[in-house]
Structure formats: C-alpha cells, structure tokens
Amino acid sequence: MEISKVGMPKACISCQNFTCKGFALNENGKKAKYGNCSKLNKGVFAAEVCRSYKQEPDAEVAA
C-alpha cells in the first residue's frame, strides 16, 4: 500500500511536530503512545488533536 493512499486523522501521530518517545498511561489508565510536540514544546499523546497540526508529507488527512 502506498503511504499517499493512507488516510490519517488530524492527530499528533501524523503531525510533523510530533516525536514519539514511547508509551505512557493516559487519563483512562491505559497504555498509549506518548511523545513530544516541538510546536507546543510539551509532552502529548499520539491521539491528541490541536490547531498547530502540520500534516506529514504524503499523508492523506481524513476529515
């Protein structure tokens, strides 16, 4: 499958500002991907959505 054919949500996991560091417990006590947002300069979970989202090249964003 070509990466340009993959639809991604407007979440940290598909944002250029996100760098995954590993896993952490989220607010529900479940293990989730966690990393750093270089735009906001803070730790974030991969599923978070925000206004500073910048799409990765070749990722088709699902609205």
Distance bins in CASP14 RR format, pairs under 12 A and 6 or more apart:
PFRMAT RR
TARGET T0000
AUTHOR 0000-0000-0000
RMODE 2
METHOD distances of the structure
MODEL  1
1 7 0 0 0 0 0 1 0 0 0 0 0
1 58 0 0 0 0 0 1 0 0 0 0 0
1 60 0 0 0 0 0 1 0 0 0 0 0
2 58 0 0 0 0 1 0 0 0 0 0 0
2 59 0 0 0 0 0 1 0 0 0 0 0
2 60 0 0 0 0 1 0 0 0 0 0 0
3 14 0 0 0 0 0 1 0 0 0 0 0
3 56 0 0 0 0 1 0 0 0 0 0 0
3 57 0 0 0 0 1 0 0 0 0 0 0
3 58 1 0 1 0 0 0 0 0 0 0 0
3 59 1 0 0 1 0 0 0 0 0 0 0
3 60 0 0 0 0 1 0 0 0 0 0 0
4 55 0 0 0 0 0 1 0 0 0 0 0
4 56 0 0 0 0 0 1 0 0 0 0 0
4 57 0 0 0 0 1 0 0 0 0 0 0
4 58 1 0 1 0 0 0 0 0 0 0 0
4 59 1 0 0 1 0 0 0 0 0 0 0
4 60 1 0 0 1 0 0 0 0 0 0 0
4 61 0 0 0 0 0 1 0 0 0 0 0
5 58 0 0 0 0 1 0 0 0 0 0 0
5 59 0 0 0 0 0 1 0 0 0 0 0
5 60 1 0 0 1 0 0 0 0 0 0 0
5 62 0 0 0 0 0 1 0 0 0 0 0
6 13 0 0 0 0 0 1 0 0 0 0 0
6 14 0 0 0 0 1 0 0 0 0 0 0
6 55 0 0 0 0 0 1 0 0 0 0 0
6 56 0 0 0 0 0 1 0 0 0 0 0
6 58 0 0 0 0 1 0 0 0 0 0 0
6 59 1 0 0 1 0 0 0 0 0 0 0
6 60 1 0 0 1 0 0 0 0 0 0 0
6 61 0 0 0 0 0 1 0 0 0 0 0
6 62 0 0 0 0 1 0 0 0 0 0 0
7 13 0 0 0 0 0 1 0 0 0 0 0
7 14 0 0 0 0 1 0 0 0 0 0 0
7 55 0 0 0 0 0 1 0 0 0 0 0
7 56 0 0 0 0 0 1 0 0 0 0 0
7 58 0 0 0 0 0 1 0 0 0 0 0
7 59 1 0 0 1 0 0 0 0 0 0 0
7 60 1 0 1 0 0 0 0 0 0 0 0
7 61 1 0 0 1 0 0 0 0 0 0 0
7 62 1 0 1 0 0 0 0 0 0 0 0
7 63 0 0 0 0 1 0 0 0 0 0 0
8 14 1 1 0 0 0 0 0 0 0 0 0
8 15 0 0 0 0 1 0 0 0 0 0 0
8 16 0 0 0 0 0 1 0 0 0 0 0
8 18 0 0 0 0 0 1 0 0 0 0 0
8 46 0 0 0 0 0 1 0 0 0 0 0
8 47 0 0 0 0 0 1 0 0 0 0 0
8 49 0 0 0 0 0 1 0 0 0 0 0
8 53 0 0 0 0 0 1 0 0 0 0 0
8 55 1 0 0 1 0 0 0 0 0 0 0
8 56 1 0 0 1 0 0 0 0 0 0 0
8 57 0 0 0 0 0 1 0 0 0 0 0
8 58 0 0 0 0 0 1 0 0 0 0 0
8 59 1 0 1 0 0 0 0 0 0 0 0
8 60 1 0 0 1 0 0 0 0 0 0 0
8 61 1 0 1 0 0 0 0 0 0 0 0
8 62 1 0 0 1 0 0 0 0 0 0 0
8 63 0 0 0 0 0 1 0 0 0 0 0
9 15 0 0 0 0 0 1 0 0 0 0 0
9 46 0 0 0 0 0 1 0 0 0 0 0
9 47 0 0 0 0 1 0 0 0 0 0 0
9 48 0 0 0 0 0 1 0 0 0 0 0
9 49 1 0 0 1 0 0 0 0 0 0 0
9 53 0 0 0 0 1 0 0 0 0 0 0
9 55 0 0 0 0 0 1 0 0 0 0 0
9 59 0 0 0 0 0 1 0 0 0 0 0
9 60 0 0 0 0 0 1 0 0 0 0 0
9 61 1 0 0 1 0 0 0 0 0 0 0
9 62 1 0 1 0 0 0 0 0 0 0 0
9 63 0 0 0 0 1 0 0 0 0 0 0
10 18 0 0 0 0 0 1 0 0 0 0 0
10 47 0 0 0 0 0 1 0 0 0 0 0
10 48 0 0 0 0 0 1 0 0 0 0 0
10 49 1 0 1 0 0 0 0 0 0 0 0
10 50 0 0 0 0 1 0 0 0 0 0 0
10 51 0 0 0 0 1 0 0 0 0 0 0
10 52 0 0 0 0 0 1 0 0 0 0 0
10 53 1 0 1 0 0 0 0 0 0 0 0
10 54 0 0 0 0 1 0 0 0 0 0 0
10 55 1 0 0 1 0 0 0 0 0 0 0
10 56 0 0 0 0 0 1 0 0 0 0 0
10 59 0 0 0 0 0 1 0 0 0 0 0
10 60 0 0 0 0 0 1 0 0 0 0 0
10 61 1 0 1 0 0 0 0 0 0 0 0
10 62 0 0 0 0 1 0 0 0 0 0 0
10 63 1 0 0 1 0 0 0 0 0 0 0
11 17 0 0 0 0 0 1 0 0 0 0 0
11 18 0 0 0 0 1 0 0 0 0 0 0
11 32 0 0 0 0 0 1 0 0 0 0 0
11 33 0 0 0 0 0 1 0 0 0 0 0
11 37 0 0 0 0 0 1 0 0 0 0 0
11 44 0 0 0 0 1 0 0 0 0 0 0
11 45 0 0 0 0 1 0 0 0 0 0 0
11 46 1 0 0 1 0 0 0 0 0 0 0
11 47 1 0 1 0 0 0 0 0 0 0 0
11 48 1 0 0 1 0 0 0 0 0 0 0
11 49 1 0 1 0 0 0 0 0 0 0 0
11 50 0 0 0 0 1 0 0 0 0 0 0
11 53 1 0 0 1 0 0 0 0 0 0 0
11 55 0 0 0 0 0 1 0 0 0 0 0
11 56 0 0 0 0 0 1 0 0 0 0 0
11 59 0 0 0 0 0 1 0 0 0 0 0
11 61 0 0 0 0 1 0 0 0 0 0 0
11 62 0 0 0 0 0 1 0 0 0 0 0
12 18 1 0 1 0 0 0 0 0 0 0 0
12 19 0 0 0 0 1 0 0 0 0 0 0
12 20 0 0 0 0 1 0 0 0 0 0 0
12 21 0 0 0 0 0 1 0 0 0 0 0
12 32 0 0 0 0 0 1 0 0 0 0 0
12 33 0 0 0 0 1 0 0 0 0 0 0
12 34 0 0 0 0 1 0 0 0 0 0 0
12 35 1 0 0 1 0 0 0 0 0 0 0
12 36 0 0 0 0 1 0 0 0 0 0 0
12 37 1 0 0 1 0 0 0 0 0 0 0
12 38 0 0 0 0 0 1 0 0 0 0 0
12 39 0 0 0 0 0 1 0 0 0 0 0
12 40 0 0 0 0 1 0 0 0 0 0 0
12 42 0 0 0 0 0 1 0 0 0 0 0
12 43 0 0 0 0 1 0 0 0 0 0 0
12 44 1 0 1 0 0 0 0 0 0 0 0
12 45 1 0 0 1 0 0 0 0 0 0 0
12 46 1 0 1 0 0 0 0 0 0 0 0
12 47 1 0 0 1 0 0 0 0 0 0 0
12 48 1 0 1 0 0 0 0 0 0 0 0
12 49 1 0 0 1 0 0 0 0 0 0 0
12 50 1 0 0 1 0 0 0 0 0 0 0
12 52 0 0 0 0 1 0 0 0 0 0 0
12 53 1 0 0 1 0 0 0 0 0 0 0
12 54 0 0 0 0 0 1 0 0 0 0 0
12 55 0 0 0 0 0 1 0 0 0 0 0
12 56 0 0 0 0 0 1 0 0 0 0 0
13 19 0 0 0 0 0 1 0 0 0 0 0
13 20 1 0 0 1 0 0 0 0 0 0 0
13 22 0 0 0 0 0 1 0 0 0 0 0
13 32 0 0 0 0 0 1 0 0 0 0 0
13 33 1 0 0 1 0 0 0 0 0 0 0
13 34 0 0 0 0 0 1 0 0 0 0 0
13 35 0 0 0 0 1 0 0 0 0 0 0
13 37 0 0 0 0 0 1 0 0 0 0 0
13 44 0 0 0 0 1 0 0 0 0 0 0
13 45 0 0 0 0 1 0 0 0 0 0 0
13 46 1 0 1 0 0 0 0 0 0 0 0
13 47 1 0 0 1 0 0 0 0 0 0 0
13 48 0 0 0 0 1 0 0 0 0 0 0
13 49 0 0 0 0 0 1 0 0 0 0 0
13 53 0 0 0 0 0 1 0 0 0 0 0
13 55 0 0 0 0 0 1 0 0 0 0 0
13 56 0 0 0 0 1 0 0 0 0 0 0
13 59 0 0 0 0 1 0 0 0 0 0 0
13 61 0 0 0 0 0 1 0 0 0 0 0
14 20 0 0 0 0 0 1 0 0 0 0 0
14 33 0 0 0 0 0 1 0 0 0 0 0
14 46 0 0 0 0 1 0 0 0 0 0 0
14 47 0 0 0 0 0 1 0 0 0 0 0
14 48 0 0 0 0 0 1 0 0 0 0 0
14 49 0 0 0 0 0 1 0 0 0 0 0
14 53 0 0 0 0 1 0 0 0 0 0 0
14 54 0 0 0 0 1 0 0 0 0 0 0
14 55 1 0 0 1 0 0 0 0 0 0 0
14 56 1 0 1 0 0 0 0 0 0 0 0
14 57 0 0 0 0 0 1 0 0 0 0 0
14 58 0 0 0 0 0 1 0 0 0 0 0
14 59 1 0 1 0 0 0 0 0 0 0 0
14 60 0 0 0 0 1 0 0 0 0 0 0
14 61 1 0 0 1 0 0 0 0 0 0 0
14 62 0 0 0 0 1 0 0 0 0 0 0
15 35 0 0 0 0 0 1 0 0 0 0 0
15 36 0 0 0 0 0 1 0 0 0 0 0
15 37 1 0 0 1 0 0 0 0 0 0 0
15 38 0 0 0 0 1 0 0 0 0 0 0
15 39 0 0 0 0 1 0 0 0 0 0 0
15 40 0 0 0 0 0 1 0 0 0 0 0
15 44 0 0 0 0 1 0 0 0 0 0 0
15 46 0 0 0 0 1 0 0 0 0 0 0
15 47 0 0 0 0 0 1 0 0 0 0 0
15 48 0 0 0 0 1 0 0 0 0 0 0
15 49 0 0 0 0 1 0 0 0 0 0 0
15 50 0 0 0 0 1 0 0 0 0 0 0
15 51 0 0 0 0 0 1 0 0 0 0 0
15 52 0 0 0 0 1 0 0 0 0 0 0
15 53 1 0 1 0 0 0 0 0 0 0 0
15 54 1 0 1 0 0 0 0 0 0 0 0
15 55 1 0 0 1 0 0 0 0 0 0 0
15 56 1 0 0 1 0 0 0 0 0 0 0
15 57 0 0 0 0 0 1 0 0 0 0 0
15 59 0 0 0 0 1 0 0 0 0 0 0
15 61 0 0 0 0 0 1 0 0 0 0 0
16 37 0 0 0 0 0 1 0 0 0 0 0
16 38 0 0 0 0 1 0 0 0 0 0 0
16 39 0 0 0 0 1 0 0 0 0 0 0
16 52 0 0 0 0 0 1 0 0 0 0 0
16 53 0 0 0 0 1 0 0 0 0 0 0
16 54 1 0 1 0 0 0 0 0 0 0 0
16 55 1 0 0 1 0 0 0 0 0 0 0
16 56 1 0 1 0 0 0 0 0 0 0 0
16 57 0 0 0 0 1 0 0 0 0 0 0
16 58 0 0 0 0 0 1 0 0 0 0 0
16 59 0 0 0 0 1 0 0 0 0 0 0
17 35 0 0 0 0 0 1 0 0 0 0 0
17 36 0 0 0 0 1 0 0 0 0 0 0
17 37 1 0 1 0 0 0 0 0 0 0 0
17 38 1 0 1 0 0 0 0 0 0 0 0
17 39 1 0 1 0 0 0 0 0 0 0 0
17 40 1 0 0 1 0 0 0 0 0 0 0
17 41 0 0 0 0 1 0 0 0 0 0 0
17 42 0 0 0 0 0 1 0 0 0 0 0
17 43 0 0 0 0 0 1 0 0 0 0 0
17 44 0 0 0 0 1 0 0 0 0 0 0
17 48 0 0 0 0 0 1 0 0 0 0 0
17 50 0 0 0 0 1 0 0 0 0 0 0
17 51 0 0 0 0 0 1 0 0 0 0 0
17 52 1 0 0 1 0 0 0 0 0 0 0
17 53 1 0 0 1 0 0 0 0 0 0 0
17 54 1 0 1 0 0 0 0 0 0 0 0
17 55 0 0 0 0 0 1 0 0 0 0 0
17 56 0 0 0 0 1 0 0 0 0 0 0
18 33 0 0 0 0 1 0 0 0 0 0 0
18 34 0 0 0 0 0 1 0 0 0 0 0
18 35 1 0 0 1 0 0 0 0 0 0 0
18 36 1 0 0 1 0 0 0 0 0 0 0
18 37 1 0 1 0 0 0 0 0 0 0 0
18 38 1 0 0 1 0 0 0 0 0 0 0
18 39 0 0 0 0 1 0 0 0 0 0 0
18 40 0 0 0 0 1 0 0 0 0 0 0
18 42 0 0 0 0 0 1 0 0 0 0 0
18 43 0 0 0 0 1 0 0 0 0 0 0
18 44 1 0 0 1 0 0 0 0 0 0 0
18 45 0 0 0 0 1 0 0 0 0 0 0
18 46 1 0 0 1 0 0 0 0 0 0 0
18 47 0 0 0 0 0 1 0 0 0 0 0
18 48 0 0 0 0 1 0 0 0 0 0 0
18 49 0 0 0 0 0 1 0 0 0 0 0
18 50 0 0 0 0 0 1 0 0 0 0 0
18 52 0 0 0 0 0 1 0 0 0 0 0
18 53 0 0 0 0 1 0 0 0 0 0 0
18 54 0 0 0 0 1 0 0 0 0 0 0
18 55 0 0 0 0 0 1 0 0 0 0 0
18 56 0 0 0 0 1 0 0 0 0 0 0
18 59 0 0 0 0 0 1 0 0 0 0 0
19 33 0 0 0 0 0 1 0 0 0 0 0
19 34 0 0 0 0 0 1 0 0 0 0 0
19 35 1 0 0 1 0 0 0 0 0 0 0
19 36 1 0 1 0 0 0 0 0 0 0 0
19 37 0 0 0 0 1 0 0 0 0 0 0
19 38 1 0 0 1 0 0 0 0 0 0 0
19 39 0 0 0 0 0 1 0 0 0 0 0
19 41 0 0 0 0 0 1 0 0 0 0 0
19 42 0 0 0 0 0 1 0 0 0 0 0
19 43 0 0 0 0 1 0 0 0 0 0 0
19 44 0 0 0 0 1 0 0 0 0 0 0
19 46 0 0 0 0 0 1 0 0 0 0 0
20 32 0 0 0 0 0 1 0 0 0 0 0
20 33 1 0 1 0 0 0 0 0 0 0 0
20 34 1 0 0 1 0 0 0 0 0 0 0
20 35 1 0 1 0 0 0 0 0 0 0 0
20 36 0 0 0 0 1 0 0 0 0 0 0
20 37 0 0 0 0 0 1 0 0 0 0 0
20 43 0 0 0 0 0 1 0 0 0 0 0
20 44 0 0 0 0 0 1 0 0 0 0 0
20 45 0 0 0 0 0 1 0 0 0 0 0
20 46 1 0 0 1 0 0 0 0 0 0 0
20 47 0 0 0 0 0 1 0 0 0 0 0
21 32 0 0 0 0 0 1 0 0 0 0 0
21 33 0 0 0 0 1 0 0 0 0 0 0
21 34 1 0 1 0 0 0 0 0 0 0 0
21 35 1 0 1 0 0 0 0 0 0 0 0
21 36 1 0 0 1 0 0 0 0 0 0 0
21 37 0 0 0 0 0 1 0 0 0 0 0
21 43 0 0 0 0 1 0 0 0 0 0 0
21 44 0 0 0 0 0 1 0 0 0 0 0
21 45 0 0 0 0 0 1 0 0 0 0 0
21 46 0 0 0 0 0 1 0 0 0 0 0
22 31 0 0 0 0 1 0 0 0 0 0 0
22 32 0 0 0 0 1 0 0 0 0 0 0
22 33 1 0 0 1 0 0 0 0 0 0 0
22 34 1 0 1 0 0 0 0 0 0 0 0
22 35 1 0 0 1 0 0 0 0 0 0 0
22 36 0 0 0 0 0 1 0 0 0 0 0
22 43 0 0 0 0 0 1 0 0 0 0 0
22 44 0 0 0 0 0 1 0 0 0 0 0
22 45 0 0 0 0 0 1 0 0 0 0 0
22 46 0 0 0 0 1 0 0 0 0 0 0
23 29 0 0 0 0 0 1 0 0 0 0 0
23 30 0 0 0 0 1 0 0 0 0 0 0
23 31 1 0 1 0 0 0 0 0 0 0 0
23 32 1 0 0 1 0 0 0 0 0 0 0
23 33 1 0 0 1 0 0 0 0 0 0 0
23 34 1 0 1 0 0 0 0 0 0 0 0
23 35 0 0 0 0 1 0 0 0 0 0 0
23 45 0 0 0 0 1 0 0 0 0 0 0
23 46 0 0 0 0 1 0 0 0 0 0 0
24 30 0 0 0 0 0 1 0 0 0 0 0
24 31 1 0 0 1 0 0 0 0 0 0 0
24 32 1 0 0 1 0 0 0 0 0 0 0
24 33 0 0 0 0 1 0 0 0 0 0 0
24 34 1 1 0 0 0 0 0 0 0 0 0
24 35 0 0 0 0 1 0 0 0 0 0 0
24 36 0 0 0 0 0 1 0 0 0 0 0
24 43 0 0 0 0 1 0 0 0 0 0 0
24 44 0 0 0 0 0 1 0 0 0 0 0
24 45 1 0 0 1 0 0 0 0 0 0 0
24 46 0 0 0 0 0 1 0 0 0 0 0
25 31 1 0 0 1 0 0 0 0 0 0 0
25 32 1 0 0 1 0 0 0 0 0 0 0
25 33 0 0 0 0 0 1 0 0 0 0 0
25 34 0 0 0 0 1 0 0 0 0 0 0
25 45 0 0 0 0 1 0 0 0 0 0 0
26 32 1 0 1 0 0 0 0 0 0 0 0
26 33 0 0 0 0 1 0 0 0 0 0 0
26 34 0 0 0 0 1 0 0 0 0 0 0
26 44 0 0 0 0 0 1 0 0 0 0 0
26 45 1 0 1 0 0 0 0 0 0 0 0
26 46 0 0 0 0 1 0 0 0 0 0 0
26 47 0 0 0 0 1 0 0 0 0 0 0
26 48 0 0 0 0 1 0 0 0 0 0 0
27 34 0 0 0 0 0 1 0 0 0 0 0
27 45 0 0 0 0 1 0 0 0 0 0 0
27 47 0 0 0 0 0 1 0 0 0 0 0
27 48 0 0 0 0 0 1 0 0 0 0 0
28 45 0 0 0 0 0 1 0 0 0 0 0
28 47 0 0 0 0 0 1 0 0 0 0 0
29 45 0 0 0 0 0 1 0 0 0 0 0
30 45 0 0 0 0 0 1 0 0 0 0 0
30 47 0 0 0 0 0 1 0 0 0 0 0
31 45 0 0 0 0 0 1 0 0 0 0 0
31 46 0 0 0 0 0 1 0 0 0 0 0
32 44 0 0 0 0 0 1 0 0 0 0 0
32 45 1 0 1 0 0 0 0 0 0 0 0
32 46 1 0 0 1 0 0 0 0 0 0 0
32 47 1 0 0 1 0 0 0 0 0 0 0
32 48 0 0 0 0 1 0 0 0 0 0 0
33 43 0 0 0 0 0 1 0 0 0 0 0
33 44 0 0 0 0 1 0 0 0 0 0 0
33 45 1 0 0 1 0 0 0 0 0 0 0
33 46 1 1 0 0 0 0 0 0 0 0 0
33 47 1 0 0 1 0 0 0 0 0 0 0
33 48 0 0 0 0 0 1 0 0 0 0 0
34 42 0 0 0 0 0 1 0 0 0 0 0
34 43 1 0 0 1 0 0 0 0 0 0 0
34 44 1 0 0 1 0 0 0 0 0 0 0
34 45 1 0 1 0 0 0 0 0 0 0 0
34 46 1 0 0 1 0 0 0 0 0 0 0
34 47 0 0 0 0 0 1 0 0 0 0 0
34 48 0 0 0 0 1 0 0 0 0 0 0
35 42 0 0 0 0 1 0 0 0 0 0 0
35 43 1 0 1 0 0 0 0 0 0 0 0
35 44 1 0 0 1 0 0 0 0 0 0 0
35 45 1 0 0 1 0 0 0 0 0 0 0
35 46 1 0 0 1 0 0 0 0 0 0 0
35 47 0 0 0 0 0 1 0 0 0 0 0
35 48 0 0 0 0 1 0 0 0 0 0 0
36 42 1 0 0 1 0 0 0 0 0 0 0
36 43 1 0 1 0 0 0 0 0 0 0 0
36 44 1 0 0 1 0 0 0 0 0 0 0
36 45 0 0 0 0 0 1 0 0 0 0 0
36 46 0 0 0 0 0 1 0 0 0 0 0
36 48 0 0 0 0 0 1 0 0 0 0 0
37 43 1 0 0 1 0 0 0 0 0 0 0
37 44 1 0 1 0 0 0 0 0 0 0 0
37 45 0 0 0 0 0 1 0 0 0 0 0
37 46 0 0 0 0 0 1 0 0 0 0 0
37 48 0 0 0 0 1 0 0 0 0 0 0
37 49 0 0 0 0 0 1 0 0 0 0 0
37 50 1 0 0 1 0 0 0 0 0 0 0
37 51 0 0 0 0 0 1 0 0 0 0 0
37 52 1 0 0 1 0 0 0 0 0 0 0
37 53 0 0 0 0 1 0 0 0 0 0 0
37 54 0 0 0 0 0 1 0 0 0 0 0
38 44 0 0 0 0 0 1 0 0 0 0 0
38 52 0 0 0 0 1 0 0 0 0 0 0
38 54 0 0 0 0 1 0 0 0 0 0 0
39 50 0 0 0 0 1 0 0 0 0 0 0
39 51 0 0 0 0 1 0 0 0 0 0 0
39 52 1 0 1 0 0 0 0 0 0 0 0
39 53 0 0 0 0 1 0 0 0 0 0 0
39 54 1 0 0 1 0 0 0 0 0 0 0
40 48 0 0 0 0 1 0 0 0 0 0 0
40 50 1 0 0 1 0 0 0 0 0 0 0
40 51 0 0 0 0 1 0 0 0 0 0 0
40 52 1 0 0 1 0 0 0 0 0 0 0
40 53 0 0 0 0 0 1 0 0 0 0 0
40 54 0 0 0 0 0 1 0 0 0 0 0
41 52 0 0 0 0 0 1 0 0 0 0 0
42 48 0 0 0 0 0 1 0 0 0 0 0
42 50 0 0 0 0 0 1 0 0 0 0 0
42 52 0 0 0 0 0 1 0 0 0 0 0
43 50 0 0 0 0 0 1 0 0 0 0 0
44 50 1 0 0 1 0 0 0 0 0 0 0
44 52 0 0 0 0 0 1 0 0 0 0 0
44 53 0 0 0 0 0 1 0 0 0 0 0
49 61 0 0 0 0 0 1 0 0 0 0 0
49 62 0 0 0 0 0 1 0 0 0 0 0
49 63 0 0 0 0 0 1 0 0 0 0 0
53 59 0 0 0 0 0 1 0 0 0 0 0
53 61 0 0 0 0 1 0 0 0 0 0 0
54 61 0 0 0 0 0 1 0 0 0 0 0
55 61 1 0 1 0 0 0 0 0 0 0 0
55 62 0 0 0 0 0 1 0 0 0 0 0
55 63 0 0 0 0 0 1 0 0 0 0 0
END
